[in-house]
Amino acid sequence: MRTIQFREAVAEAMSEEMRRDDSIYLMGEEVAEYNGAYKASKGMLDEFGPERVIDTPIAELGFAGIGVGSAMNGNRPIIEFMTFNFSLVGIDQIINNAAKMRQMSGGQFNIPIVFRGPTGSAGQLGATHSQAFESWYANTPGLKVIVPSNPYDAKGLLKAAIRDDDPVIFMESEQMYGDKGEVPEEEYLIEIGKADIKREGTDVTIVSFGKIIKEAYKAADELAEENISCEIIDLRTVRPMDHDTILESVKKTNRLVILEEAWPFGNVATEITYQVQSKAFDYLDAPIEKINTADTPAPYSPVLLEEWLPNSKDVVKAVKKVMYK
């Protein structure tokens, strides 16, 4: 199987779907002439032309609204935000129109639209460019939220998102675009709403998603040297969430640690904690541990940023805590 970069997997997914369906187009800042701010749409302008790969001004509210309106009229737009921090400018179109139009129109309009771009921190970019909004969007009925962690999942899930008849939030990472992974040349889709057990284990379940899951892998390798077996679940889809995979794993390991790059108040880990204590309380041999960023805006200082972000040492500490070691 060939090895390609995350950005190439994203570009392939969009290009393959655009070849299949003429109603699909890509719109966003620098997606065309510049081949994408992160080169995730490289070559697409040359293949599909300026009517289907469309550069926009810095006007997220405007082009998000154009996307929603065109989806109501039979198109299947892919709207790229240079970062989901900038989606806040267009969030009214996402939350109040895309997410609600199907219900408010009594089913007359469905909104087959994908909003995609990077989420979370990406180094020293400052507080306003380092935020994770997965739980914000997942809190909204009518939206699906996908956060892949590797090129294989990214391609299969993005193709599924583009074919979905409802609005999908597809969140990537600036720090993952160069990541390499094995991706088949033949077509494949990954079902939205299915978590993936990335590593089998018996002693503790670790649930994570997105780029921060790499810290779980590092921690699991270290803990294996101490004969602690970690089962790692990649959510892949935040909404709808695959509760069953998490619950079955917890029933086996009896311990749960959740790793998420987000502020600690009211996040994805909070929802998982509630679901597990509600449906598998009798299987737990220790309180659930959740690991998040510090409860502050992201700092610019590299020293403070390192302290702010969760890391593998935090995971090791949390696992040993639930193991009473």
N, C-alpha and C positions, 0 to 999 in steps of 0.2 A: 504494500500500500504506500502511496506517495506521501511525502511530508510537505505541508504548506503552512504559511503564516495565518494567524487569526484574521488579519485584514483581507487576505486572499480568500479565505473561506466566506467572509461576509460579501465580498464582491462577486464571488461565484454564485452564491445563493441568489442575490438580486438579479444578476445577469441571466441565469438559467430561467428564473421565473418571468423576467421581462421578455425573453424569447418565446416563452410558452403562451403569454397572455399580453396582448397589445394594450390592455387597459391599465397596466401597471406602469408607473413612472416614479422617478426619484427627484425630490426637490429639497434644497437646503443651501446653506452657505458653503461656497467653494466646492460643491460636489462635482461640478462639471469641468471648467477650464483648469482647475488646480488638481483634478483627480481625487478630490476629497481632502479635507484638512489632515487626515491621517492615512491618506492613500487607500481608503477602503472602497472607493469607487473608480479605481484606476482603470482606464481604458473604456469606461462605459459611455462617455460622451462620443468617442470615436465610433462606437458600434451603434448606439441608439439615437444619436443626434440631440440637438438642443431642445426639441419639443418633449423629449422623455427624460432627459437628464438636465435639470433646470437649476441654474444658479439664482440665488435670491439676495436681496439686500439684507442688512442686519435688522430683521423685522419678524421675529418669531411669532408674534401674535398674528401678523398678516398671513404668513405662509402656512401656519398651522390652520388658520381659518379657511384658506384656499383649499387645503387638503381635505378638510372635513366636508366642505361644500361640494367638491368634485367627487368625493366618495358617495355622497347622497345622489349624485347624478350618474353613477355607473362606473366610475373609475376605481382603481385600487392603489392609492398613493402610498409611497414610502417617504416619510418626512424625516429628514436627518437634522438633529440638533448638534451643533459643534460640541456641546456638552449639555447634559440634562440640567445643569445649573441655569442655562439660558432658557430652558423650557418654562421656567417660572414666568417669563414674559408672555408666553402663549398658553399658560395653564388654564385660563378661562375656556379656551376653545377645546382643550382636552377633557376637562372635568365637566363643564356645563353643556357642551355640545356633543362631542364624540361619544362620551360615555353614556349619555342620557337620551340621545335622539331616538334610538330604537324603541324605548319604552314610551317616550313622550309622544311619538308619532303613532302609537298603537301598532307597531310592527310594520308601518309603511316604508320606513327607511332603516336599512342596516348600514353600518359604517365600516367597510372593510379597509382599514387604514393601519399602517404600522408607523409608530413614532420610534426612531432609533437614534442611538448616540451613546457617548461615554457617561458613566456614573462614577461617583465616589472620588477619592483623592487620587492624584497622579503626581505626587512629589510636591515640590515647593511652588504651589500655584495660588496660595492664599485661601482665606476662609470662604470667599464667595465662589471659588472655583473647585471646591473640594468636598462637596456635599453628596450624600447618598439619599435619594428620594424614593427608593423601592417601596418602603412602607407607606409613603404618602399616596402613591398611585394605587398600590394594592388595597388601600382603604376605600377605594371608589368602586361601587358596583357598576358593572358594565365594561370594565377594563381588565385585560389579561396582562400579566407582568412577567417577563422572561429575563433571566440574568444568567447567561451561559458562562462557563469557566474555561473553555478550551475550544480549539478550532472545529473539531468534529461536532460537538454539541451546537456550536454557533451556527454552522451551516444547516444542519438538519432542523433546528428549531426556527431559524429565520425563514426557511422555505415554508414551514408549516404556518408561521405567523402571517406571511404574505397571502397564503391561501385562505386564511381564516376570515369569516364574514363579519367579525366583530373587531373593535379597535384593540390593538396590542401595543404595549410599551415594551420595547426591546432594548435592554441596557447592556452596554459593553464596558470596556475600560481602555483608557489611553495607554496604560501600562501592559495591556495584553495584546495589542495589535501586532507586535513583533513575535509573540509566542508561536512556537511551531508545534504541530501535531499531525498525526496520521488522519487523512481524510480520503475516503474512497472516490474514485473517479466516476463510478456509477451513481445514479440518482438515489437519494434516500431522504426520508422525512423522520423527524422525531416527534412523537405525540406530545402536545402541550399538556402540562399538568402531571407529568410522570417524573418523579425523582429517580436518581440513579445511585446505586450503591457502588461507589468507586473503589472501596476497599473493604473486604470482609473482615469481621472481628468478633470477639466474644465477650470482652470485658466492659467496654463502654462505647456508646454511640456518640459520634460527633457529627452534627448537622451544620452545613455551611453552604455558601453559593458565591458565584463571582470570583474575582481574583484573590480574595482573602482566603479562599479554601487552600491555597498553596501553603499557608502557614499550618493548616491542619495536617497536611501530608508530611511536612517537616517534623511536626510534633509526634506524629504516629511512628515515624522512623526511629526517633529518639526513644520513645516509650517502648518500642518493640525490643530494644536492647535490654530493657528491664523486665521483659516478659509480660508487658501489658499490651493486650491485643485490642486495637481500636477499629471500630467499624465506621467508615466515613461515608456519609450520605450527601450527595450534591443535589440540592433542591431543584436546580435548573429553572423551574417555574415557581415564582412566589405566589402568583394567583392565576389559576386555581392551584392550591397547595395539595401535595400528595401526602395527606395525613396517614394513610394506611401504611406506606413504606416506613415512615418514622415510627409509628406505633408498633409494628411488627419487630422492628429492630430493637426498640426499647424493651419489649417483652422478652427478647433474647438476652440482652446485655444487662438490663436492669439499672442502667445509668445513662445520663444524657448531658452532653455539653453542646452548647450552640455558639457558633462563631459567626459574627456578622460585623461588617464595616458600616456601622450606623450609630447614631446617638442612642443612649441606653433607654430613653423614655418612649414607650409605646411603639416598639418596632416589630420586625418580623419574628425575632427571637421571643418576644413577649407573647405573640400569638401561638407560637409552637409550644411554649411553656404551658399556656392555658389548656391547649388541646390535649397535651400528654397527661397533665395532672387530672384533667377531667375524664379521660378515657382509659388511662393506664396507670392510675395512681397506685394500685395494689402491686404493680410490678416494679415500682421504683425502690431501690435500696439506698438511695441518697437523694437529697434535694437536687433539683436541676440547676446547673451552672450556665449562665450566659455571659459571653464575652463581647464587649462592644468598644467603640472609641470612648475617649474621655467625654464628659458632658460639657463640652465647650466648642466654640467654633474652631475649625482646624487652624493650628498655628503655622506661621511661615518658617520660623526657625527650624533647621533640620534636627536639632537636638530635641526640641519640644515636639516636633512632628513624629519623631521616633517613639516618644513616650505616649503620644496621643493615639497612635494606631495600635490595634491588637497585633500580637506576633506569636510565634511558635512557643516562646517561653510562657506566655499567658495560657496557651492551650495546655501545655504540660502541667502547669500549676493547677489548672482547673480539673484536669483528668485525675491527678493525684488526690485532689480534694474529694472528689466523688468516690474515689477508690479507698479513701481513708488511709492514705499513705503519706 
